[in-house]
């Protein structure tokens, strides 16, 4: 068992089955989906709230998340759990990772500040896109997908197609 | 500081526990690696597709079985805007390729020591703020357009969800067997 936990990687089928199982149990036991995109809106609201509570409360969108519910809600704790889980997993397998991914470096160069800015922009696009579409990979692709909801499958087609085109433009050698 | 900060303890514990398992799975599944995510879009690495398809199939069997057993589940499926999901998906796709992670796997990447992911997380929080600012425009001009009530595939196709799940299983088996053979042929 310990050996299994110490491996550097598991079969994608095992991982997928694990995620599917976890999702199903979450529906049954907690009545919630595993998701992440709203957490980032909450974190933004919290950070801005440190400087101006009024700004957050009077922003129509933010207020939806902080008015009737606590700021640090379900999704935020999922994020915390993911951070810890991934950390422990890496510690068990003993591998390290570099700041600049190889393919990124091939296209954009191996400067850390450039990568940092690129990552920042990518992250912003991810969340803006997720909030427009109504979810992220977990909530829309996997949860929506397994519910056989059209919204989920449309999202899969949209982001996969775009991803393929963008990746070929940016990283194909 | 905002007043109401923390959810009930049960939610906190359940959230962290589920997240922990998810983070572990992501990291072991290598989904928290740039080369795996981008590799999928370049068709050199099919981990992402394998994970997503397996998760959807296993999860779909899981919940439809629970629904069949009439267990109390809360499945929220609402009408949505085709325009919104398409535009959102496009932005998400671009972001995913530029960053090299999706939101969940980015946290996992940060946890595993890929420190570029932290800047991605900052960007995501920034994105949360941007969206809060543009939401009124998005709501009026995007989310209210091309709305549809055709929200469930089984209802649209007029077949049982099990048929769709079976189709997904068959497609996946054929696809992944084909990819497996192609890989052996390339070696």
HADDOCK unambig.tbl for C-alpha pairs under 7 A between the chains (distance, minus, plus):
assign (segid A and resid 8 and name CA) (segid B and resid 28 and name CA) 6.34 0.50 0.50
assign (segid A and resid 9 and name CA) (segid B and resid 28 and name CA) 4.47 0.50 0.50
assign (segid A and resid 9 and name CA) (segid B and resid 29 and name CA) 5.74 0.50 0.50
assign (segid A and resid 9 and name CA) (segid B and resid 30 and name CA) 6.47 0.50 0.50
assign (segid A and resid 10 and name CA) (segid B and resid 28 and name CA) 5.36 0.50 0.50
assign (segid A and resid 10 and name CA) (segid B and resid 29 and name CA) 5.45 0.50 0.50
assign (segid A and resid 11 and name CA) (segid B and resid 29 and name CA) 6.67 0.50 0.50
assign (segid A and resid 12 and name CA) (segid B and resid 29 and name CA) 5.70 0.50 0.50
assign (segid A and resid 12 and name CA) (segid B and resid 47 and name CA) 5.77 0.50 0.50
assign (segid A and resid 12 and name CA) (segid B and resid 50 and name CA) 5.89 0.50 0.50
assign (segid A and resid 12 and name CA) (segid B and resid 51 and name CA) 5.08 0.50 0.50
assign (segid A and resid 13 and name CA) (segid B and resid 50 and name CA) 6.31 0.50 0.50
assign (segid A and resid 13 and name CA) (segid B and resid 51 and name CA) 5.85 0.50 0.50
assign (segid A and resid 13 and name CA) (segid B and resid 54 and name CA) 5.96 0.50 0.50
assign (segid A and resid 15 and name CA) (segid B and resid 25 and name CA) 5.61 0.50 0.50
assign (segid A and resid 15 and name CA) (segid B and resid 29 and name CA) 5.80 0.50 0.50
assign (segid A and resid 15 and name CA) (segid B and resid 51 and name CA) 6.31 0.50 0.50
assign (segid A and resid 16 and name CA) (segid B and resid 51 and name CA) 4.14 0.50 0.50
assign (segid A and resid 16 and name CA) (segid B and resid 52 and name CA) 6.19 0.50 0.50
assign (segid A and resid 16 and name CA) (segid B and resid 54 and name CA) 4.80 0.50 0.50
assign (segid A and resid 16 and name CA) (segid B and resid 55 and name CA) 4.25 0.50 0.50
assign (segid A and resid 17 and name CA) (segid B and resid 54 and name CA) 5.67 0.50 0.50
assign (segid A and resid 17 and name CA) (segid B and resid 55 and name CA) 5.18 0.50 0.50
assign (segid A and resid 17 and name CA) (segid B and resid 58 and name CA) 5.76 0.50 0.50
assign (segid A and resid 19 and name CA) (segid B and resid 22 and name CA) 6.85 0.50 0.50
assign (segid A and resid 19 and name CA) (segid B and resid 55 and name CA) 5.58 0.50 0.50
assign (segid A and resid 20 and name CA) (segid B and resid 55 and name CA) 4.08 0.50 0.50
assign (segid A and resid 20 and name CA) (segid B and resid 56 and name CA) 6.19 0.50 0.50
assign (segid A and resid 20 and name CA) (segid B and resid 58 and name CA) 5.10 0.50 0.50
assign (segid A and resid 20 and name CA) (segid B and resid 59 and name CA) 4.06 0.50 0.50
assign (segid A and resid 21 and name CA) (segid B and resid 58 and name CA) 6.50 0.50 0.50
assign (segid A and resid 21 and name CA) (segid B and resid 59 and name CA) 5.79 0.50 0.50
assign (segid A and resid 23 and name CA) (segid B and resid 59 and name CA) 6.44 0.50 0.50
assign (segid A and resid 24 and name CA) (segid B and resid 59 and name CA) 5.55 0.50 0.50
assign (segid A and resid 24 and name CA) (segid B and resid 62 and name CA) 5.69 0.50 0.50
assign (segid A and resid 24 and name CA) (segid B and resid 63 and name CA) 5.74 0.50 0.50
assign (segid A and resid 27 and name CA) (segid B and resid 73 and name CA) 6.17 0.50 0.50
assign (segid A and resid 27 and name CA) (segid B and resid 74 and name CA) 6.85 0.50 0.50
assign (segid A and resid 28 and name CA) (segid B and resid 73 and name CA) 5.77 0.50 0.50
assign (segid A and resid 31 and name CA) (segid B and resid 73 and name CA) 6.57 0.50 0.50
assign (segid A and resid 31 and name CA) (segid B and resid 74 and name CA) 5.83 0.50 0.50
assign (segid A and resid 36 and name CA) (segid B and resid 103 and name CA) 6.64 0.50 0.50
assign (segid A and resid 36 and name CA) (segid B and resid 104 and name CA) 6.20 0.50 0.50
assign (segid A and resid 37 and name CA) (segid B and resid 103 and name CA) 6.90 0.50 0.50
assign (segid A and resid 40 and name CA) (segid B and resid 124 and name CA) 6.27 0.50 0.50
assign (segid A and resid 40 and name CA) (segid B and resid 125 and name CA) 4.96 0.50 0.50
assign (segid A and resid 40 and name CA) (segid B and resid 128 and name CA) 5.62 0.50 0.50
assign (segid A and resid 41 and name CA) (segid B and resid 125 and name CA) 6.47 0.50 0.50
assign (segid A and resid 41 and name CA) (segid B and resid 128 and name CA) 4.29 0.50 0.50
assign (segid A and resid 41 and name CA) (segid B and resid 129 and name CA) 6.60 0.50 0.50
assign (segid A and resid 43 and name CA) (segid B and resid 125 and name CA) 6.35 0.50 0.50
assign (segid A and resid 44 and name CA) (segid B and resid 125 and name CA) 5.17 0.50 0.50
assign (segid A and resid 44 and name CA) (segid B and resid 126 and name CA) 6.72 0.50 0.50
assign (segid A and resid 44 and name CA) (segid B and resid 128 and name CA) 5.87 0.50 0.50
assign (segid A and resid 44 and name CA) (segid B and resid 129 and name CA) 5.72 0.50 0.50
assign (segid A and resid 46 and name CA) (segid B and resid 2 and name CA) 6.78 0.50 0.50
assign (segid A and resid 49 and name CA) (segid B and resid 1 and name CA) 5.24 0.50 0.50
assign (segid A and resid 49 and name CA) (segid B and resid 2 and name CA) 5.69 0.50 0.50
assign (segid A and resid 50 and name CA) (segid B and resid 1 and name CA) 4.57 0.50 0.50
assign (segid A and resid 53 and name CA) (segid B and resid 1 and name CA) 6.09 0.50 0.50
assign (segid A and resid 53 and name CA) (segid B and resid 2 and name CA) 5.86 0.50 0.50
assign (segid A and resid 61 and name CA) (segid B and resid 132 and name CA) 5.29 0.50 0.50
assign (segid A and resid 61 and name CA) (segid B and resid 135 and name CA) 6.68 0.50 0.50
assign (segid A and resid 62 and name CA) (segid B and resid 132 and name CA) 6.22 0.50 0.50
assign (segid A and resid 70 and name CA) (segid B and resid 4 and name CA) 4.87 0.50 0.50
assign (segid A and resid 70 and name CA) (segid B and resid 5 and name CA) 4.84 0.50 0.50
assign (segid A and resid 70 and name CA) (segid B and resid 6 and name CA) 5.27 0.50 0.50
assign (segid A and resid 70 and name CA) (segid B and resid 7 and name CA) 5.51 0.50 0.50
assign (segid A and resid 71 and name CA) (segid B and resid 4 and name CA) 6.38 0.50 0.50
assign (segid A and resid 71 and name CA) (segid B and resid 5 and name CA) 4.80 0.50 0.50
assign (segid A and resid 71 and name CA) (segid B and resid 6 and name CA) 6.32 0.50 0.50
assign (segid A and resid 72 and name CA) (segid B and resid 5 and name CA) 5.62 0.50 0.50
assign (segid A and resid 72 and name CA) (segid B and resid 6 and name CA) 5.04 0.50 0.50
assign (segid A and resid 72 and name CA) (segid B and resid 7 and name CA) 6.15 0.50 0.50
assign (segid A and resid 73 and name CA) (segid B and resid 6 and name CA) 6.55 0.50 0.50
assign (segid A and resid 73 and name CA) (segid B and resid 7 and name CA) 5.21 0.50 0.50
assign (segid A and resid 74 and name CA) (segid B and resid 11 and name CA) 5.96 0.50 0.50
assign (segid A and resid 74 and name CA) (segid B and resid 12 and name CA) 6.53 0.50 0.50
assign (segid A and resid 74 and name CA) (segid B and resid 15 and name CA) 5.46 0.50 0.50
assign (segid A and resid 75 and name CA) (segid B and resid 15 and name CA) 6.88 0.50 0.50
assign (segid A and resid 77 and name CA) (segid B and resid 12 and name CA) 5.96 0.50 0.50
assign (segid A and resid 77 and name CA) (segid B and resid 15 and name CA) 4.85 0.50 0.50
assign (segid A and resid 77 and name CA) (segid B and resid 16 and name CA) 5.02 0.50 0.50
assign (segid A and resid 78 and name CA) (segid B and resid 15 and name CA) 4.65 0.50 0.50
assign (segid A and resid 78 and name CA) (segid B and resid 16 and name CA) 5.12 0.50 0.50
assign (segid A and resid 78 and name CA) (segid B and resid 18 and name CA) 6.38 0.50 0.50
assign (segid A and resid 78 and name CA) (segid B and resid 19 and name CA) 4.10 0.50 0.50
assign (segid A and resid 79 and name CA) (segid B and resid 19 and name CA) 6.17 0.50 0.50
assign (segid A and resid 79 and name CA) (segid B and resid 107 and name CA) 6.72 0.50 0.50
assign (segid A and resid 80 and name CA) (segid B and resid 16 and name CA) 6.14 0.50 0.50
assign (segid A and resid 80 and name CA) (segid B and resid 19 and name CA) 6.82 0.50 0.50
assign (segid A and resid 81 and name CA) (segid B and resid 15 and name CA) 6.93 0.50 0.50
assign (segid A and resid 81 and name CA) (segid B and resid 16 and name CA) 4.08 0.50 0.50
assign (segid A and resid 81 and name CA) (segid B and resid 17 and name CA) 6.17 0.50 0.50
assign (segid A and resid 81 and name CA) (segid B and resid 18 and name CA) 6.85 0.50 0.50
assign (segid A and resid 81 and name CA) (segid B and resid 19 and name CA) 3.90 0.50 0.50
assign (segid A and resid 81 and name CA) (segid B and resid 20 and name CA) 4.08 0.50 0.50
assign (segid A and resid 81 and name CA) (segid B and resid 23 and name CA) 6.79 0.50 0.50
assign (segid A and resid 82 and name CA) (segid B and resid 19 and name CA) 4.40 0.50 0.50
assign (segid A and resid 82 and name CA) (segid B and resid 20 and name CA) 4.78 0.50 0.50
assign (segid A and resid 82 and name CA) (segid B and resid 22 and name CA) 5.88 0.50 0.50
assign (segid A and resid 82 and name CA) (segid B and resid 23 and name CA) 3.77 0.50 0.50
assign (segid A and resid 82 and name CA) (segid B and resid 107 and name CA) 6.46 0.50 0.50
assign (segid A and resid 82 and name CA) (segid B and resid 108 and name CA) 5.76 0.50 0.50
assign (segid A and resid 83 and name CA) (segid B and resid 23 and name CA) 6.31 0.50 0.50
assign (segid A and resid 83 and name CA) (segid B and resid 107 and name CA) 5.56 0.50 0.50
assign (segid A and resid 83 and name CA) (segid B and resid 108 and name CA) 5.37 0.50 0.50
assign (segid A and resid 83 and name CA) (segid B and resid 110 and name CA) 6.88 0.50 0.50
assign (segid A and resid 83 and name CA) (segid B and resid 111 and name CA) 4.63 0.50 0.50
assign (segid A and resid 84 and name CA) (segid B and resid 20 and name CA) 6.09 0.50 0.50
assign (segid A and resid 84 and name CA) (segid B and resid 111 and name CA) 6.40 0.50 0.50
assign (segid A and resid 85 and name CA) (segid B and resid 20 and name CA) 4.11 0.50 0.50
assign (segid A and resid 85 and name CA) (segid B and resid 21 and name CA) 6.21 0.50 0.50
assign (segid A and resid 85 and name CA) (segid B and resid 23 and name CA) 4.52 0.50 0.50
assign (segid A and resid 85 and name CA) (segid B and resid 24 and name CA) 4.60 0.50 0.50
assign (segid A and resid 86 and name CA) (segid B and resid 23 and name CA) 4.55 0.50 0.50
assign (segid A and resid 86 and name CA) (segid B and resid 24 and name CA) 4.78 0.50 0.50
assign (segid A and resid 86 and name CA) (segid B and resid 27 and name CA) 5.36 0.50 0.50
assign (segid A and resid 86 and name CA) (segid B and resid 108 and name CA) 5.05 0.50 0.50
assign (segid A and resid 86 and name CA) (segid B and resid 111 and name CA) 5.11 0.50 0.50
assign (segid A and resid 86 and name CA) (segid B and resid 112 and name CA) 5.47 0.50 0.50
assign (segid A and resid 87 and name CA) (segid B and resid 111 and name CA) 4.45 0.50 0.50
assign (segid A and resid 87 and name CA) (segid B and resid 112 and name CA) 4.86 0.50 0.50
assign (segid A and resid 89 and name CA) (segid B and resid 24 and name CA) 5.43 0.50 0.50
assign (segid A and resid 89 and name CA) (segid B and resid 27 and name CA) 6.55 0.50 0.50
assign (segid A and resid 89 and name CA) (segid B and resid 28 and name CA) 6.93 0.50 0.50
assign (segid A and resid 90 and name CA) (segid B and resid 112 and name CA) 5.45 0.50 0.50
assign (segid A and resid 96 and name CA) (segid B and resid 113 and name CA) 6.60 0.50 0.50
assign (segid A and resid 97 and name CA) (segid B and resid 113 and name CA) 5.84 0.50 0.50
assign (segid A and resid 97 and name CA) (segid B and resid 114 and name CA) 5.29 0.50 0.50
assign (segid A and resid 98 and name CA) (segid B and resid 114 and name CA) 5.81 0.50 0.50
assign (segid A and resid 99 and name CA) (segid B and resid 114 and name CA) 5.56 0.50 0.50
assign (segid A and resid 99 and name CA) (segid B and resid 115 and name CA) 5.42 0.50 0.50
assign (segid A and resid 99 and name CA) (segid B and resid 116 and name CA) 5.23 0.50 0.50
assign (segid A and resid 100 and name CA) (segid B and resid 116 and name CA) 6.96 0.50 0.50
assign (segid A and resid 101 and name CA) (segid B and resid 34 and name CA) 6.25 0.50 0.50
assign (segid A and resid 115 and name CA) (segid B and resid 116 and name CA) 6.97 0.50 0.50
assign (segid A and resid 116 and name CA) (segid B and resid 116 and name CA) 5.89 0.50 0.50
assign (segid A and resid 116 and name CA) (segid B and resid 119 and name CA) 5.56 0.50 0.50
assign (segid A and resid 118 and name CA) (segid B and resid 98 and name CA) 6.58 0.50 0.50
assign (segid A and resid 118 and name CA) (segid B and resid 99 and name CA) 6.60 0.50 0.50
assign (segid A and resid 119 and name CA) (segid B and resid 98 and name CA) 6.74 0.50 0.50
assign (segid A and resid 119 and name CA) (segid B and resid 99 and name CA) 4.60 0.50 0.50
assign (segid A and resid 119 and name CA) (segid B and resid 116 and name CA) 6.70 0.50 0.50
assign (segid A and resid 119 and name CA) (segid B and resid 117 and name CA) 6.89 0.50 0.50
assign (segid A and resid 119 and name CA) (segid B and resid 119 and name CA) 5.71 0.50 0.50
assign (segid A and resid 119 and name CA) (segid B and resid 120 and name CA) 4.54 0.50 0.50
assign (segid A and resid 120 and name CA) (segid B and resid 119 and name CA) 5.10 0.50 0.50
assign (segid A and resid 120 and name CA) (segid B and resid 120 and name CA) 4.53 0.50 0.50
assign (segid A and resid 120 and name CA) (segid B and resid 122 and name CA) 6.32 0.50 0.50
assign (segid A and resid 120 and name CA) (segid B and resid 123 and name CA) 4.01 0.50 0.50
assign (segid A and resid 121 and name CA) (segid B and resid 123 and name CA) 5.95 0.50 0.50
assign (segid A and resid 122 and name CA) (segid B and resid 95 and name CA) 4.09 0.50 0.50
assign (segid A and resid 122 and name CA) (segid B and resid 96 and name CA) 6.45 0.50 0.50
assign (segid A and resid 122 and name CA) (segid B and resid 98 and name CA) 5.06 0.50 0.50
assign (segid A and resid 122 and name CA) (segid B and resid 99 and name CA) 4.48 0.50 0.50
assign (segid A and resid 122 and name CA) (segid B and resid 120 and name CA) 6.67 0.50 0.50
assign (segid A and resid 123 and name CA) (segid B and resid 95 and name CA) 6.15 0.50 0.50
assign (segid A and resid 123 and name CA) (segid B and resid 99 and name CA) 6.21 0.50 0.50
assign (segid A and resid 123 and name CA) (segid B and resid 120 and name CA) 4.64 0.50 0.50
assign (segid A and resid 123 and name CA) (segid B and resid 121 and name CA) 6.32 0.50 0.50
assign (segid A and resid 123 and name CA) (segid B and resid 123 and name CA) 4.53 0.50 0.50
assign (segid A and resid 123 and name CA) (segid B and resid 124 and name CA) 4.44 0.50 0.50
assign (segid A and resid 124 and name CA) (segid B and resid 123 and name CA) 4.57 0.50 0.50
assign (segid A and resid 124 and name CA) (segid B and resid 124 and name CA) 4.57 0.50 0.50
assign (segid A and resid 124 and name CA) (segid B and resid 126 and name CA) 6.01 0.50 0.50
assign (segid A and resid 124 and name CA) (segid B and resid 127 and name CA) 3.99 0.50 0.50
assign (segid A and resid 125 and name CA) (segid B and resid 91 and name CA) 5.75 0.50 0.50
assign (segid A and resid 125 and name CA) (segid B and resid 92 and name CA) 6.14 0.50 0.50
assign (segid A and resid 125 and name CA) (segid B and resid 95 and name CA) 4.82 0.50 0.50
assign (segid A and resid 125 and name CA) (segid B and resid 127 and name CA) 6.63 0.50 0.50
assign (segid A and resid 126 and name CA) (segid B and resid 91 and name CA) 6.50 0.50 0.50
assign (segid A and resid 126 and name CA) (segid B and resid 92 and name CA) 4.50 0.50 0.50
assign (segid A and resid 126 and name CA) (segid B and resid 95 and name CA) 4.79 0.50 0.50
assign (segid A and resid 126 and name CA) (segid B and resid 96 and name CA) 6.35 0.50 0.50
assign (segid A and resid 126 and name CA) (segid B and resid 124 and name CA) 6.84 0.50 0.50
assign (segid A and resid 127 and name CA) (segid B and resid 124 and name CA) 5.53 0.50 0.50
assign (segid A and resid 127 and name CA) (segid B and resid 127 and name CA) 5.31 0.50 0.50
assign (segid A and resid 127 and name CA) (segid B and resid 128 and name CA) 6.18 0.50 0.50
assign (segid A and resid 128 and name CA) (segid B and resid 127 and name CA) 5.41 0.50 0.50
assign (segid A and resid 128 and name CA) (segid B and resid 128 and name CA) 6.66 0.50 0.50
assign (segid A and resid 128 and name CA) (segid B and resid 131 and name CA) 5.54 0.50 0.50
assign (segid A and resid 129 and name CA) (segid B and resid 88 and name CA) 3.90 0.50 0.50
assign (segid A and resid 129 and name CA) (segid B and resid 89 and name CA) 6.11 0.50 0.50
assign (segid A and resid 129 and name CA) (segid B and resid 91 and name CA) 4.75 0.50 0.50
assign (segid A and resid 129 and name CA) (segid B and resid 92 and name CA) 4.72 0.50 0.50
assign (segid A and resid 130 and name CA) (segid B and resid 88 and name CA) 5.78 0.50 0.50
assign (segid A and resid 130 and name CA) (segid B and resid 92 and name CA) 6.19 0.50 0.50
assign (segid A and resid 132 and name CA) (segid B and resid 84 and name CA) 5.66 0.50 0.50
assign (segid A and resid 132 and name CA) (segid B and resid 85 and name CA) 6.71 0.50 0.50
assign (segid A and resid 132 and name CA) (segid B and resid 88 and name CA) 4.86 0.50 0.50
assign (segid A and resid 133 and name CA) (segid B and resid 84 and name CA) 5.22 0.50 0.50
assign (segid A and resid 133 and name CA) (segid B and resid 85 and name CA) 3.96 0.50 0.50
assign (segid A and resid 133 and name CA) (segid B and resid 88 and name CA) 4.30 0.50 0.50
assign (segid A and resid 133 and name CA) (segid B and resid 89 and name CA) 6.27 0.50 0.50
assign (segid A and resid 137 and name CA) (segid B and resid 102 and name CA) 6.88 0.50 0.50
assign (segid A and resid 142 and name CA) (segid B and resid 52 and name CA) 6.54 0.50 0.50
assign (segid A and resid 142 and name CA) (segid B and resid 55 and name CA) 6.71 0.50 0.50
assign (segid A and resid 142 and name CA) (segid B and resid 56 and name CA) 5.60 0.50 0.50
assign (segid A and resid 145 and name CA) (segid B and resid 56 and name CA) 5.82 0.50 0.50
assign (segid A and resid 146 and name CA) (segid B and resid 56 and name CA) 4.48 0.50 0.50
assign (segid A and resid 146 and name CA) (segid B and resid 57 and name CA) 6.52 0.50 0.50
assign (segid A and resid 146 and name CA) (segid B and resid 59 and name CA) 5.64 0.50 0.50
assign (segid A and resid 146 and name CA) (segid B and resid 60 and name CA) 4.33 0.50 0.50
assign (segid A and resid 147 and name CA) (segid B and resid 60 and name CA) 6.20 0.50 0.50
assign (segid A and resid 148 and name CA) (segid B and resid 152 and name CA) 6.05 0.50 0.50
assign (segid A and resid 148 and name CA) (segid B and resid 153 and name CA) 5.56 0.50 0.50
assign (segid A and resid 149 and name CA) (segid B and resid 151 and name CA) 5.56 0.50 0.50
assign (segid A and resid 149 and name CA) (segid B and resid 152 and name CA) 4.58 0.50 0.50
assign (segid A and resid 149 and name CA) (segid B and resid 153 and name CA) 5.88 0.50 0.50
assign (segid A and resid 150 and name CA) (segid B and resid 151 and name CA) 5.07 0.50 0.50
assign (segid A and resid 150 and name CA) (segid B and resid 152 and name CA) 5.53 0.50 0.50
assign (segid A and resid 150 and name CA) (segid B and resid 153 and name CA) 5.84 0.50 0.50
assign (segid A and resid 151 and name CA) (segid B and resid 80 and name CA) 6.90 0.50 0.50
assign (segid A and resid 151 and name CA) (segid B and resid 85 and name CA) 6.99 0.50 0.50
assign (segid A and resid 151 and name CA) (segid B and resid 151 and name CA) 6.59 0.50 0.50
assign (segid A and resid 154 and name CA) (segid B and resid 85 and name CA) 6.99 0.50 0.50
assign (segid A and resid 155 and name CA) (segid B and resid 85 and name CA) 5.81 0.50 0.50
assign (segid A and resid 155 and name CA) (segid B and resid 86 and name CA) 6.49 0.50 0.50
assign (segid A and resid 155 and name CA) (segid B and resid 89 and name CA) 5.33 0.50 0.50
assign (segid A and resid 158 and name CA) (segid B and resid 86 and name CA) 5.61 0.50 0.50
assign (segid A and resid 158 and name CA) (segid B and resid 89 and name CA) 4.86 0.50 0.50
assign (segid A and resid 158 and name CA) (segid B and resid 90 and name CA) 5.71 0.50 0.50
assign (segid A and resid 159 and name CA) (segid B and resid 89 and name CA) 4.41 0.50 0.50
assign (segid A and resid 159 and name CA) (segid B and resid 90 and name CA) 5.21 0.50 0.50
assign (segid A and resid 159 and name CA) (segid B and resid 92 and name CA) 5.99 0.50 0.50
assign (segid A and resid 159 and name CA) (segid B and resid 93 and name CA) 4.20 0.50 0.50
assign (segid A and resid 160 and name CA) (segid B and resid 93 and name CA) 6.34 0.50 0.50
assign (segid A and resid 162 and name CA) (segid B and resid 90 and name CA) 5.50 0.50 0.50
assign (segid A and resid 162 and name CA) (segid B and resid 93 and name CA) 5.15 0.50 0.50
assign (segid A and resid 162 and name CA) (segid B and resid 94 and name CA) 6.38 0.50 0.50
assign (segid A and resid 163 and name CA) (segid B and resid 41 and name CA) 5.91 0.50 0.50
assign (segid A and resid 163 and name CA) (segid B and resid 93 and name CA) 4.47 0.50 0.50
assign (segid A and resid 163 and name CA) (segid B and resid 94 and name CA) 5.77 0.50 0.50
assign (segid A and resid 163 and name CA) (segid B and resid 97 and name CA) 5.98 0.50 0.50
assign (segid A and resid 164 and name CA) (segid B and resid 41 and name CA) 4.43 0.50 0.50
assign (segid A and resid 164 and name CA) (segid B and resid 42 and name CA) 6.36 0.50 0.50
assign (segid A and resid 166 and name CA) (segid B and resid 94 and name CA) 6.14 0.50 0.50
assign (segid A and resid 166 and name CA) (segid B and resid 97 and name CA) 6.70 0.50 0.50
assign (segid A and resid 167 and name CA) (segid B and resid 38 and name CA) 6.60 0.50 0.50
assign (segid A and resid 167 and name CA) (segid B and resid 41 and name CA) 5.98 0.50 0.50
assign (segid A and resid 167 and name CA) (segid B and resid 42 and name CA) 6.28 0.50 0.50
assign (segid A and resid 167 and name CA) (segid B and resid 97 and name CA) 5.96 0.50 0.50
assign (segid A and resid 168 and name CA) (segid B and resid 42 and name CA) 6.31 0.50 0.50
